[in-house]
């Protein structure tokens, strides 16, 4: 019996650690989400490099929880591809955040539960606010389709980031994947009618 328990520990130990890490991330995200819960659609205070002009107004604010996914290419971890879930101010899942291949790059995209999708243009305007976290960004919308919260989006900001940075050590083999947890606030803008 002891051998079976040891075998199970070796086989499932990494998965349990991964599940524990995911649970800790979700608990932290829930606490942060509660702290961010408001119905305030004002633009965030940001450095001027990523500010959005006053001809655009915040149409939606979401809190993202997920991973920046990196792939070792033999010399670097390359560019991250997002894999996250966006929550509204009430804690409801409203969208997914992922990468869309549009050669020669993979562009960030968001798809709402209502079917609208917005793809961000690269490269973004970026500023490093916290050296331990991924940069804050301003992306212009490359495309925006369908009805819902992302309809007619003009700009996207990623702010208040935690985590998500590429590993500081080299990969062990080409193609190795690193999924680095992160959180961020996302602000989506539309042209103002005022």
FINUKE-128168 format. One line per 8 residues: number of its first residue (from 1); their letters; for each residue x, y, z of N, C-alpha, C. Coordinates in steps of 0.1 Angstrom, whole numbers, plus 5000, padded with zeros to 4 digits. Layout:
N
NUM = A = X Y Z X Y Z X Y Z; ...
***
This chain:
194
1 = XXXXXXXX = 5008 4988 5000 5000 5000 5000 5009 5013 5000; 5019 5012 5008 5028 5024 5009 5034 5027 4995; 5038 5017 4987 5043 5019 4974 5033 5025 4964; 5020 5021 4966 5010 5027 4957 5008 5042 4961; 5009 5045 4973 5008 5059 4978 5020 5067 4973; 5032 5062 4974 5043 5069 4969 5042 5071 4954; 5038 5060 4946 5036 5061 4932 5026 5072 4928; 5015 5073 4936 5005 5083 4933 5010 5097 4936
9 = XXXXXXXX = 5018 5098 4946 5024 5111 4949 5033 5116 4938; 5041 5106 4933 5050 5110 4922 5042 5114 4909; 5032 5107 4907 5024 5109 4894 5015 5121 4895; 5009 5123 4907 4999 5133 4908 5003 5145 4916; 5015 5144 4922 5020 5155 4930 5021 5168 4922; 5028 5168 4910 5028 5181 4902 5015 5186 4899; 5005 5178 4896 4991 5183 4893 4985 5189 4905; 4987 5183 4917 4981 5188 4929 4988 5202 4932
17 = XXXXXXXX = 5001 5203 4930 5007 5216 4932 5002 5226 4922; 4999 5222 4909 4994 5231 4899 4980 5235 4903; 4972 5226 4908 4958 5229 4912 4959 5238 4924; 4968 5236 4934 4969 5245 4945 4973 5259 4941; 4982 5260 4931 4986 5273 4926 4974 5280 4920; 4967 5272 4912 4955 5278 4905 4945 5283 4915; 4943 5275 4926 4933 5279 4936 4938 5292 4944; 4951 5293 4946 4956 5305 4953 4954 5317 4944
25 = XXXXXXXX = 4957 5315 4931 4955 5326 4921 4940 5330 4921; 4931 5320 4921 4917 5324 4920 4912 5331 4933; 4917 5326 4945 4914 5333 4957 4919 5347 4957; 4931 5349 4953 4937 5363 4952 4929 5371 4942; 4925 5365 4931 4918 5373 4921 4904 5377 4927; 4898 5368 4934 4885 5371 4940 4886 5382 4950; 4896 5382 4958 4898 5393 4967 4900 5406 4960; 4909 5406 4949 4911 5418 4942 4899 5422 4935
33 = XXXXXXXX = 4891 5413 4929 4879 5416 4922 4869 5424 4931; 4868 5419 4944 4859 5425 4953 4864 5439 4956; 4877 5441 4957 4883 5454 4960 4881 5464 4948; 4880 5458 4935 4878 5466 4923 4863 5468 4920; 4854 5461 4928 4840 5462 4924 4835 5476 4925; 4831 5481 4914 4824 5494 4914 4817 5495 4900; 4809 5505 4899 4803 5508 4886 4808 5520 4880; 4820 5524 4883 4827 5536 4878 4833 5533 4865
41 = XXXXXXXX = 4829 5539 4854 4834 5538 4841 4843 5549 4837; 4849 5556 4846 4858 5566 4843 4871 5560 4838; 4879 5567 4830 4891 5562 4825 4901 5561 4837; 4910 5552 4837 4920 5551 4848 4930 5561 4847; 4936 5564 4859 4948 5573 4859 4960 5566 4854; 4965 5570 4842 4976 5563 4836 4987 5573 4831; 4999 5568 4829 5010 5576 4823 5005 5581 4809; 5009 5593 4805 5005 5599 4793 5008 5590 4780
49 = XXXXXXXX = 5018 5582 4781 5022 5573 4770 5011 5564 4766; 5002 5560 4775 4991 5550 4772 4977 5556 4774; 4977 5570 4776 4963 5576 4777 4956 5575 4764; 4942 5575 4766 4933 5575 4754 4927 5589 4753; 4926 5594 4741 4921 5608 4739 4907 5609 4745; 4903 5622 4748 4890 5624 4754 4879 5622 4744; 4882 5620 4731 4871 5617 4721 4866 5603 4723; 4872 5595 4732 4868 5581 4735 4864 5580 4749
57 = XXXXXXXX = 4854 5572 4752 4850 5570 4766 4850 5556 4769; 4852 5553 4782 4852 5539 4787 4838 5533 4785; 4837 5522 4778 4824 5515 4776 4823 5502 4784; 4834 5497 4788 4834 5485 4796 4847 5483 4804; 4846 5478 4816 4858 5476 4824 4857 5461 4829; 4868 5454 4827 4869 5440 4831 4881 5437 4839; 4880 5427 4848 4892 5423 4856 4896 5409 4850; 4909 5409 4845 4914 5397 4839 4922 5388 4848
65 = XXXXXXXX = 4920 5375 4848 4928 5366 4856 4932 5354 4847; 4944 5351 4846 4948 5340 4838 4963 5339 4837; 4968 5336 4825 4982 5333 4822 4987 5340 4810; 5000 5344 4811 5008 5348 4799 5015 5335 4795; 5014 5331 4783 5019 5318 4779 5031 5321 4770; 5043 5316 4774 5055 5317 4767 5060 5304 4762; 5068 5305 4751 5074 5293 4745 5088 5295 4742; 5097 5287 4748 5111 5288 4746 5115 5284 4732
73 = XXXXXXXX = 5123 5294 4725 5126 5291 4711 5141 5288 4709; 5148 5286 4720 5162 5283 4719 5171 5294 4724; 5166 5307 4722 5174 5319 4726 5166 5328 4736; 5152 5327 4735 5144 5335 4744 5130 5329 4746; 5122 5335 4755 5109 5330 4757 5099 5335 4747; 5103 5344 4738 5095 5349 4728 5084 5359 4734; 5074 5361 4726 5063 5370 4729 5052 5362 4736; 5046 5367 4747 5036 5360 4754 5023 5360 4746
81 = XXXXXXXX = 5015 5349 4748 5002 5348 4743 4992 5347 4755; 4982 5356 4755 4973 5356 4767 4964 5344 4767; 4960 5340 4779 4950 5330 4781 4943 5333 4795; 4932 5341 4794 4926 5346 4806 4911 5347 4805; 4905 5349 4816 4891 5351 4818 4889 5365 4823; 4879 5372 4817 4875 5386 4822 4862 5385 4830; 4862 5392 4841 4851 5393 4850 4846 5407 4851; 4832 5409 4852 4827 5422 4854 4828 5426 4869
89 = XXXXXXXX = 4822 5438 4872 4823 5443 4886 4815 5435 4896; 4806 5426 4891 4798 5418 4900 4804 5404 4901; 4816 5401 4894 4822 5388 4895 4818 5378 4885; 4809 5383 4876 4804 5374 4865 4815 5372 4854; 4816 5361 4848 4825 5359 4837 4818 5365 4825; 4825 5374 4818 4820 5381 4807 4827 5379 4794; 4840 5374 4795 4847 5373 4782 4859 5364 4785; 4865 5360 4773 4878 5353 4774 4888 5361 4766
97 = XXXXXXXX = 4900 5360 4770 4912 5367 4764 4922 5357 4758; 4925 5358 4746 4934 5348 4739 4942 5355 4728; 4949 5347 4721 4957 5352 4710 4951 5347 4697; 4951 5356 4687 4946 5353 4673 4958 5355 4663; 4962 5344 4656 4973 5345 4647 4969 5353 4634; 4975 5364 4633 4974 5373 4621 4988 5375 4616; 4993 5367 4607 5007 5367 4603 5012 5381 4601; 5024 5385 4606 5034 5376 4612 5033 5374 4627
105 = XXXXXXXX = 5022 5379 4633 5022 5380 4648 5009 5373 4653; 5009 5371 4666 4997 5366 4673 4992 5379 4680; 4980 5383 4677 4974 5395 4683 4965 5392 4694; 4964 5401 4704 4956 5398 4716 4941 5400 4711; 4932 5392 4717 4918 5393 4713 4910 5390 4726; 4897 5395 4725 4888 5393 4736 4874 5390 4730; 4868 5380 4735 4855 5376 4730 4845 5375 4742; 4834 5383 4740 4824 5384 4751 4814 5372 4750
113 = XXXXXXXX = 4808 5369 4761 4797 5359 4761 4786 5362 4752; 4784 5375 4749 4774 5379 4739 4778 5377 4725; 4790 5374 4722 4795 5371 4709 4803 5382 4703; 4804 5394 4709 4813 5404 4703 4827 5400 4705; 4836 5404 4695 4850 5402 4696 4858 5414 4692; 4869 5417 4699 4878 5428 4695 4892 5422 4695; 4899 5426 4684 4913 5422 4683 4922 5435 4684; 4932 5434 4692 4941 5446 4694 4952 5446 4683
121 = XXXXXXXX = 4955 5458 4679 4966 5460 4669 4979 5460 4676; 4989 5455 4670 5003 5455 4675 5012 5464 4666; 5022 5470 4672 5026 5469 4686 5018 5479 4694; 5017 5476 4707 5010 5486 4716 5019 5497 4721; 5012 5507 4726 5020 5517 4734 5021 5510 4748; 5033 5511 4754 5036 5503 4766 5044 5512 4776; 5041 5510 4789 5049 5516 4799 5051 5506 4811; 5063 5506 4816 5065 5497 4828 5063 5505 4841
129 = XXXXXXXX = 5053 5501 4848 5049 5507 4861 5055 5499 4873; 5055 5486 4871 5060 5477 4882 5070 5468 4875; 5083 5468 4879 5093 5459 4873 5090 5444 4876; 5081 5441 4885 5078 5427 4888 5066 5422 4880; 5060 5431 4871 5048 5427 4864 5049 5431 4849; 5040 5425 4841 5040 5429 4827 5036 5444 4826; 5040 5450 4815 5037 5464 4813 5022 5467 4812; 5019 5480 4814 5006 5485 4812 5006 5489 4797
137 = XXXXXXXX = 4995 5487 4790 4994 5489 4776 4982 5497 4771; 4984 5503 4759 4972 5509 4752 4973 5503 4738; 4962 5496 4734 4962 5490 4721 4950 5497 4713; 4953 5500 4701 4942 5504 4692 4934 5491 4687; 4921 5492 4686 4914 5481 4681 4917 5479 4666; 4921 5467 4662 4923 5463 4648 4910 5460 4642; 4902 5452 4648 4889 5449 4644 4879 5448 4656; 4867 5450 4654 4857 5449 4664 4844 5444 4657
145 = XXXXXXXX = 4839 5433 4661 4827 5427 4654 4817 5422 4664; 4804 5421 4659 4793 5416 4667 4787 5425 4677; 4775 5421 4682 4769 5429 4693 4775 5425 4706; 4774 5434 4716 4778 5431 4729 4788 5441 4734; 4794 5438 4745 4803 5448 4753 4815 5453 4744; 4819 5445 4734 4831 5449 4727 4827 5455 4713; 4814 5457 4710 4810 5463 4698 4815 5477 4697; 4821 5481 4686 4826 5494 4683 4837 5499 4692
153 = XXXXXXXX = 4845 5489 4697 4856 5493 4706 4867 5500 4697; 4873 5510 4703 4883 5518 4696 4897 5516 4702; 4897 5515 4715 4910 5513 4722 4908 5503 4734; 4919 5497 4738 4919 5488 4750 4931 5492 4758; 4929 5493 4771 4940 5495 4780 4941 5483 4790; 4954 5479 4793 4957 5469 4803 4965 5476 4813; 4959 5477 4826 4966 5484 4837 4965 5476 4849; 4971 5481 4860 4971 5475 4873 4975 5460 4872
161 = XXXXXXXX = 4986 5458 4865 4990 5444 4863 4998 5438 4875; 4997 5425 4876 5005 5418 4886 5010 5405 4879; 5022 5402 4881 5028 5389 4875 5029 5390 4860; 5029 5378 4854 5029 5376 4840 5042 5378 4832; 5053 5380 4839 5066 5382 4832 5072 5368 4828; 5079 5369 4817 5086 5357 4812 5096 5352 4823; 5098 5338 4823 5107 5333 4833 5121 5339 4831; 5128 5340 4842 5141 5347 4842 5152 5337 4839
169 = XXXXXXXX = 5149 5324 4838 5159 5314 4834 5156 5309 4821; 5167 5304 4814 5165 5298 4801 5156 5286 4801; 5150 5283 4790 5142 5270 4789 5152 5258 4789; 5146 5246 4792 5154 5234 4791 5155 5228 4777; 5145 5231 4769 5145 5226 4755 5136 5235 4747; 5139 5234 4734 5131 5242 4724 5116 5237 4724; 5107 5247 4725 5093 5243 4726 5087 5242 4740; 5096 5243 4750 5091 5243 4764 5081 5255 4766
177 = XXXXXXXX = 5070 5252 4773 5060 5262 4775 5060 5266 4790; 5059 5279 4792 5058 5284 4806 5045 5292 4807; 5036 5288 4816 5023 5295 4818 5025 5303 4831; 5026 5316 4830 5029 5325 4841 5016 5332 4845; 5012 5330 4858 4999 5337 4862 5000 5352 4862; 4989 5358 4859 4989 5373 4860 4974 5378 4862; 4973 5390 4866 4960 5397 4867 4962 5411 4861; 4951 5417 4856 4951 5430 4851 4937 5436 4850
185 = XXXXXXXX = 4936 5449 4851 4923 5455 4847 4924 5459 4833; 4913 5457 4826 4911 5460 4812 4900 5470 4810; 4904 5481 4803 4894 5491 4799 4892 5492 4784; 4879 5491 4780 4876 5491 4766 4869 5504 4763; 4872 5511 4752 4867 5524 4749 4860 5524 4736; 4850 5534 4734 4843 5536 4722 4844 5551 4719; 4842 5555 4707 4841 5569 4704 4830 5576 4712; 4832 5587 4717 4823 5594 4725 4812 5601 4716
193 = XX = 4800 5601 4720 4789 5608 4713 4787 5622 4719; 4794 5626 4729 4793 5639 4735 4801 5649 4728
***
